[in-house]
Structure formats: C-alpha cells, structure tokens
Amino acid sequence: MLHRGQESTDGTGGGELSVPMAWLYAEYIADELLRTGDLMPPTSFEFRAGRDALALTVFLSDTEGELSGIRVVTQLETWLSLTAYDQPWQHWVRSRMGELAEGARKSGTPSADLALAEQAWRWLEETELLAPDLDAVPDGTAVTGEDDGPQVWTPAWQLGLPLGHLAIHLF
C-alpha cells in the first residue's frame, strides 16, 4: 500500500509521485545500444542526440504499453525501420506524441513518461549541432577528416537519428 508522498510506478493512486518507468527504460535501452556501438564519447552532445532520438523511438513504438517487458532483440527490426533514412521519423514522433497527449488528456491522468519524452523531443528540435555538411564537396576534392570540410548547423534530431540507427545495426 502506498502512502502520500511515496512513489508509484503506474501513475495511479491519489496524488502519489509517478515514476516514469517506461521512459527510463527506453532511455536505458538507447544508452546501452549507443555505448555498445562505441560511436562517440558518452559525454558528447552527439551521443545525447543519438540517445534521445533512439529513446523516443523505443518509447513511442511501444503501442501495447509493455515496454518494461520488451525483449530488445525482438524489437530491433521495428526500430531499424522507424529510424531508416527514407522514413519521416520526425512526423511519426509528432503524431505519436499527439496521440499519447490526447490519451492522457482524456484520462485526466498526466503522464510522467510523456513529460520526459516531450522534453527530449523539444531538445532535439530546438538544439542545433555543428556537423559536417554531407551535401557539400569542397573544390571537388575528398575530405580527409571530419573537421576538414564545410560544416552546417543541424537540428540535433537529424544528427542523432542516423547515429541511433547505426547503433542498432552494430548491436
């Protein structure tokens, strides 16, 4: 039995704190995939962008509300298809976030998981990172290092999404 002030993992029970277990689990999965791939230092903004984009993918793809019971291996294909280059990932995220927000509004129960997902999405949309301009070829010559060529400010999600996709491939 929970008492006022104790934490609840399901968001029920008159005024208790709700622990965002689904979001925390999604973030954990994303973090582990990126660390396993060893694509960039875990302290970098690029790592955060990849982790947040991948965590959103994991969290929002859980349409059955069974995230804590997910077996990562069985979901890899779904996550790969959602994060693929030719997919409208950002539109899918906005749509799923809207669906979840509407569900929370209708139930009258705020979702701590959704609040953290919305915060991650805002950061991914509003933050720009300096990245190599893959569309530019300076003077027709090959670029030898990542800092040698032209760079462009890129929304964090556009940098994080392919990193997350690659991390899934490397898993």
TAGIVEN-V158625 format. One record per residue. N is the residue number from 0. RES is the residue in one small letter. SS is DSSP state (H for helix, E for strand, - for the rest). PHI is phi in degrees with one decimal (none if undefined). PSI is psi in whole degrees, -180 to 180 (999 if undefined). Layout:
n = <N/N>
res = <RES/RES>
ss = <SS/SS>
phi = <PHI/PHI>
psi = <PSI/PSI>
This chain:
n = <0/1/2/3/4/5/6/7/8/9/10/11/12/13/14/15/16/17/18/19/20/21/22/23/24/25/26/27/28/29/30/31/32/33/34/35/36/37/38/39/40/41/42/43/44/45/46/47/48/49/50/51/52/53/54/55/56/57/58/59/60/61/62/63/64/65/66/67/68/69/70/71/72/73/74/75/76/77/78/79/80/81/82/83/84/85/86/87/88/89/90/91/92/93/94/95/96/97/98/99/100/101/102/103/104/105/106/107/108/109/110/111/112/113/114/115/116/117/118/119/120/121/122/123/124/125/126/127/128/129/130/131/132/133/134/135/136/137/138/139/140/141/142/143/144/145/146/147/148/149/150/151/152/153/154/155/156/157/158/159/160/161/162/163/164/165/166/167/168/169/170>
res = <m/l/h/r/g/q/e/s/t/d/g/t/g/g/g/e/l/s/v/p/m/a/w/l/y/a/e/y/i/a/d/e/l/l/r/t/g/d/l/m/p/p/t/s/f/e/f/r/a/g/r/d/a/l/a/l/t/v/f/l/s/d/t/e/g/e/l/s/g/i/r/v/v/t/q/l/e/t/w/l/s/l/t/a/y/d/q/p/w/q/h/w/v/r/s/r/m/g/e/l/a/e/g/a/r/k/s/g/t/p/s/a/d/l/a/l/a/e/q/a/w/r/w/l/e/e/t/e/l/l/a/p/d/l/d/a/v/p/d/g/t/a/v/t/g/e/d/d/g/p/q/v/w/t/p/a/w/q/l/g/l/p/l/g/h/l/a/i/h/l/f>
ss = <-/-/-/-/-/-/E/E/-/-/-/-/-/-/-/-/E/E/-/-/H/H/H/H/H/H/H/H/H/H/H/H/H/H/H/H/H/-/-/-/-/-/-/-/H/H/H/H/H/H/H/H/H/H/H/H/H/H/H/H/-/-/-/-/-/-/H/H/H/-/-/H/H/H/H/H/H/H/H/H/H/H/H/-/-/-/-/-/H/H/H/H/H/H/H/H/H/H/H/H/H/H/H/H/H/H/H/-/-/-/-/H/H/H/H/H/H/H/H/H/H/H/H/H/H/H/-/E/E/E/E/E/-/-/-/-/-/H/H/H/-/-/-/-/-/-/-/-/-/-/E/E/E/E/E/H/H/H/H/H/H/H/H/H/H/H/H/H/H/H/->
phi = <none/-94.1/-110.6/-51.7/97.4/-80.0/-90.7/-118.8/-92.8/-112.7/76.6/-105.0/100.3/36.7/93.0/-72.4/-71.7/-101.6/-90.2/-76.9/-64.0/-63.0/-66.2/-62.1/-68.1/-61.2/-65.5/-62.7/-59.3/-61.2/-61.3/-64.7/-61.8/-69.4/-65.8/-63.2/-70.8/50.1/-85.0/-161.6/-63.2/-62.3/-92.1/-85.4/-64.9/-62.9/-62.1/-60.2/-61.9/-65.0/-63.7/-66.3/-64.8/-69.8/-62.5/-61.9/-61.8/-63.7/-62.9/-75.8/-82.0/-83.2/-79.9/-97.8/68.3/-118.2/-56.2/-65.7/-100.5/-65.9/-99.8/-52.9/-60.2/-75.4/-102.5/-57.1/-63.1/-61.3/-66.0/-61.9/-68.1/-69.5/-97.5/-60.8/-56.6/-88.1/-98.5/-82.2/-54.2/-62.8/-70.0/-62.2/-60.3/-59.1/-64.5/-64.7/-63.1/-62.5/-61.3/-67.8/-64.4/-63.8/-62.2/-66.5/-64.7/-64.3/-79.8/74.2/-114.1/-65.6/-110.5/-65.9/-61.7/-63.2/-60.4/-70.4/-63.7/-63.2/-63.1/-63.0/-64.5/-58.6/-62.8/-64.2/-77.6/-89.7/-93.4/-115.6/-117.6/-80.2/-135.1/-59.1/-84.3/-73.4/-89.6/-103.4/-121.4/-66.6/53.2/71.8/-103.5/-75.3/-87.9/-93.4/-131.5/-65.8/-95.3/-81.1/-96.5/-66.1/-124.9/-141.2/-74.8/-126.3/-54.6/-55.5/-65.6/-71.0/-89.5/-71.6/-61.5/-66.1/-65.6/-63.4/-60.5/-63.2/-61.4/-64.4/-59.9/-78.2/-68.6>
psi = <135/144/159/130/-17/162/143/142/-8/0/11/164/62/72/-1/160/141/126/123/69/-40/-45/-44/-37/-42/-42/-39/-47/-47/-44/-45/-41/-44/-39/-40/-39/-22/48/-28/164/137/-13/-1/157/-33/-41/-45/-43/-43/-43/-46/-41/-42/-40/-41/-42/-47/-50/-48/-20/-7/80/-14/-2/32/29/-41/-18/7/137/116/-44/-36/-15/-8/-43/-41/-48/-37/-44/-36/-32/3/152/-39/8/144/65/-48/-35/-39/-43/-49/-42/-49/-39/-41/-43/-45/-39/-41/-42/-42/-39/-45/-37/-17/12/113/147/118/-35/-48/-38/-43/-37/-43/-40/-44/-42/-42/-44/-44/-36/-40/-19/134/139/145/120/159/139/100/-13/-10/137/105/123/20/10/159/143/131/-30/159/-24/-1/-31/-179/148/159/147/126/135/140/-36/-32/-24/-40/-34/-51/-30/-42/-42/-46/-40/-38/-44/-39/-13/999>
